[in-house]
Amino acid sequence: MKPTFTRREFLKLGSAALLSLGQAALSHTRAYAGPSDYEEFDHPPKPLGRIISWSAQGVYTSPTIQARRVAWKNHDEVIPLHASLTGEAPWPSNPVWYQTAGGFIHSGYVQPVENAIQSKIATVVRKPGIWAEVCVPYVEAHWDPNSSGVMRRLYYGTVYRVVNAVKDDLGEWWYQLQEGLTWNAGGPYVPARAMRYLSPVDLAPVSPRRQDKWIEINLQEQSLICFEDDIPVFKTRVASGVWDTATPRGEFTVLYKRHTQRMIGDDYDLAGVAFPVYITQSGVAIHGTYWHNDYGRPHSHGCLNVTSDAARWVFRWVDPTIPYTQHTQLAKTQQGTRVVVV
């Protein structure tokens, strides 16, 4: 049977991504011509955005929900992103909007993504495997490379262990995935060109010999700051636990960390959650997020949501260090990085 993603379809997606990237690059050379109280950021988002929410998101003539709505964008629709700018916040914590085709869309439920189809494929995968992240807006996982039956969609920035590489009947390479998606040896397959290889260098420890690392998480400010002694070396916004599953305050240490995790609860099933760093036995962790883009206010079941890029940096920086080949690394007693939640 014909696979969902053929070589022709990938090439078509690649051309669309290049076109969007070119349009975004041109737009960044021009100053935003809107009202004077809107400020364009120096750091534009990625060239594309995926609509995250199941409810439709509006595109407006100006970066405010008071403006005229010109379009609706639906779940998993991929749109071009031309710029980031501050506008009128629909809620106090997030004034960030994206300029897209035809107008402006609020950033809270738009995941900035790439369509970075890979030309280099690891055709030989030795045990225990390699780590890779989804590098297209989404890719569909199949139980068999030659089957059209879809197991589920896997989203940009999610991380999995690749345990095998095989060709389908048309000669296209597929990766078989395990950790991050399944705990069994025979996991599903995705087109290899949709996965970016994460090398040992990409995941190497940051400042591994420092003994004075610690993290401050401020729930009122919804911020996370990494310190070496008293010098801040990294800062990012977070989304902490909502009121009935609030993130606990106190002093903790990193108990263990993983390259990836499939997180399942009563009302969620999240595959490939990137680089979780666990600080409580109940499962509170700092980890990557792809189901919202709305940092600065509570969203979670107690964890500290950050972007997947921020999660990777924290994962590489905190103790304990983790060998590339391992999925999980436990910290020895009181040897994990100190985490203070205030």
N, C-alpha and C positions, 0 to 999 in steps of 0.2 A: 504493500500500500504506500501511497505517496506521503512523505513526511510533511509535517506542518511547515517547517522552514526549509526551503530548497535554496540552492546556490543562487538562483536568479532572484529570489525574494530577498536574500541577504544583500546582494549587490544593489537592488533597488533601494533598500533601506539605507545602505551606505551612501548612495548618491543623495538621498534626501537629507541625511545628516550633514554632508558636506555643504549642500546648498544652505541649510539653516545656519551652519557655522559661519559661512561667508556673509550672510545677511546680518548676523549678530555682530561680526567684526566691523562691518561698515557702520552699523548703528552706533557703536561705541565711540566712533570718531566724531560724533555730532553731540552738541549739548542738548539736553532736554529742553524743549520749548514750552513746557507747561507753566502753570502758576509759579510765582517766585518762591512760595513756601514749600515747594517740593524740591528735594535735593537728590541728584543722581549719585549713586555709590561709585567709588573708585574701583570696586571689585565686582564686576558683573557676574551673574550666575553662569552655569553651564549653558550650552547653546539650545538645549531642549528642556521641556518640563512635562512631567506626567501628572495628570489629574489623579490625586490620591483618594479623595472622598467618594463615597457611593452617591452622595447628593451632588447635583450639578453645581458648578462654580461659574459665577458671572464674569463676563468681560465688559468693562465700563469705558466710557469715553475719557474719563480722568481717573486718577488713582484715589477714588473715594466711592463708597457704595451709594452716596447721594447723587452720583452722576447718572447719566442715561446708560442703561444696560443695552449692549448691542449683540450679545451672544451668550449662549450657555455652553459650557464644556463639561463632558461627562466622564465618568470613571474610566481610567486607563487611556483616555485620549491623550495624545502627545502633541504638544504645541511648541512653536519656536519661542525662545526667550531672547529679547534684544537688549534688555537692561534691567538693573535693579534700581529702585528709587524709594525714597520715603514719601508716603502719602498720608491720607487720613486713616488712622487705625480703626478697623471695625470693633476692636477691643483694645484696651490700653497697652497691652504688652507687645503688640506687633504692628508697626506702621509700614512694614516692607511690602512693596508691590513689585510686580514684574510687568514690563512692557512686552506685549506680544502682538501678533498680527491683529490689527483692527482695534486695539485698545490696551487696557490695563487689567490685570487679574491679581487678586490678593495672594500673597505667597503661602499662606498658612496650610493649604492643602494642595500645593503644587510641588512635586519633588523635582529639583533640578537634576537632569540626567544627560548622558551622552548616548550616542549611537556608535560606539567605538568598536566596530566589527574587527576582529583580530585576523591578521594575515599569517601569523606564526602560531602553529599548533603543536602541542606536545603529543607526538604520535606514539611515544613509548612512555608509559607511566609505571614506575616501579613501586612496589610496596614500601611504605603504607600509603603512598599517594602524594599529591601536591595540593596546595591551596589555590583557589581561584575565586574571583568575584564576577558577578554578572555585570557586563559593561555595555549593555543595551537597555532601553527603557524597561523591557520585560522579555522573557523567553519562556516558552512552554516546555515543560518536562514530560517525557513520554516513557512508558515502561519498556518500550522497545523502539530502537531507532527507525524501524521500518513500519511502525504503526502510526496511524493518525490519531489514536486515542490519547487524550491529554490528561496527565495526572493533576497538574496544577501549574499556575503561572509563578515564575520566580522573578523577583524585581531587582532593578538596578541597585548595586552596592551590597547586595546580599552575598554571603561567603559560604563556600562549600568545599569539602575535600573531594578531589577528583581521584578515583581509584582505578579507572580504566579508560582507554581510548579505543574506539572501534569505528569501522566504516559501515555506512548503510549500503543498500543495494545500488544507490546512485553514485557511490564513491565519496560521499561527504563524511567528514569526521564528526563523531559524537563523543562527549565525555559522560562517563557514568559517575554519579554523585553518591556520596554517603553522608558523613557527618554534616549537620546543618539541615538535613532533609529526612534521613532515615537512620535508624540504628542497626539495620540489617545489612548484610554483605551485598545483596543484590539490589542496589538502588536504581532509580530511574536515570534516563539519559537526556542530555540537552545538546543542541548543536555547539560544537567546540568553538566556533567563531564568535559565539555570544559570551564567552568567558575569558576574562583577563587573568593570566597567570600571576600569582603573587609569589615571588621568589623569596629565598631565605634572606636576601638583602632587603627586600621590601618590608619584611617583618622582623628585622634585626632589632635587638634591644637598643633603647635610647638612654644614654648616660648610665650604663650598667654598673659602674663602680661607685656611684654616689650612694652614700649611706644616710643622707639627710633629706630624702624626698618625703613630701607629704602633700595631701590634697585638702583644700577647703571647699566645701559645698555650701553655699548660702541659699537657703530655701526662699527667703524673702526676695532676694535679688535674682533668684533662679540662675545662679552662676556657679561654675566650677573653675578653680584655679589650682594649678600644679606649682608647687614650690620646691626649690632646692635651697635648703636653709631658709632664709627669709626672702629669697629672690624669686619672684614669679617668672616661670618659664613657659607657661601655656595657660590660656584662658578661653573658655567657651560658654555659651548659654546652654541651659538644660531645660528639660520639662520634667518635673518631679511628679510624685504621686498626688492624685486628686484626694479630696477631703476624706473619703471613706476608706482609702487605701494609701494614706499619707506616708511619705518617706520618713523613716524614723530619724530623729535627731540624736546626736551623741558622737562618741569617738569609736571608730572601728579600725580594723586592718583588712587588707585584701586577703581573703581566704583562699580563693582560687580564681583562675581565669581560663578562658577557652578561646580558640580561634573562631568558633561559631557555635550557635545554639538554635535548635528549633524550640520555640517557646509556646507552650500550649496551656490554656486556661479554660475557665467555664465559657468565656465569650470571645476567645481569640485563638488562633493557630498561626503562628508567625514563623516561617521558614527562614533559615540563613541569617539570623540576627547576628550582626557583625561584632566580634571582639568583646564579648561580655566579660566584665571584671566584677566578681562577686564580693560583697562586703558583709553579708549576713547569711546565717544558716537558712533563713527563710527564703533566700533567693533574690534579695535586693542587689541590683547590679548597675553599673555604668555600662551602657551598650549603645550600638548604632541603631538608627531608626529610619524606616522608610514608609511608615503608615501615616505620618504627618510631617509637616515642615514648620511647626509653630512652637518654637522655643521661647522661653520667657514666661510661661505660665504652666501650671500643673496639667498633665495629660495622662499619666501612667498609672499602673497598678502598684506603685511603690518604687519602681526603678528610676534611674536617672537617664532619661532619653537624651542622646546627643546625636549629631550627625555621624554617619559612618566614618567619614574622614577623621573626625575628632576622636571617635572610639578607637580607631586604629592607633592614633598617636598615644592615647592614654594606655592602651594595652601594651604597647612597646615600651613605655616608660616605667610603668609600675613594676614592683617586685611582687612575686617571684618572676624570674626569667623563665621562658618556656622553650624547649627545643622545637625546631620546625616540624619534626615528625610527630609530635604529640598533639592530641586534641585538648587535653586538660592538664593543667599544672597546679598542684596544691602547694600552698605556702607552708613552710615549717612554722611552728608555734611562734607568734609574735615577730615573724620575719617578713610578713607582707607589708606593703606600704601603708602608712597611717592615713586614715581618712576621717576628717572632722566635718560633721554635718551640723550646721547651726541654723 
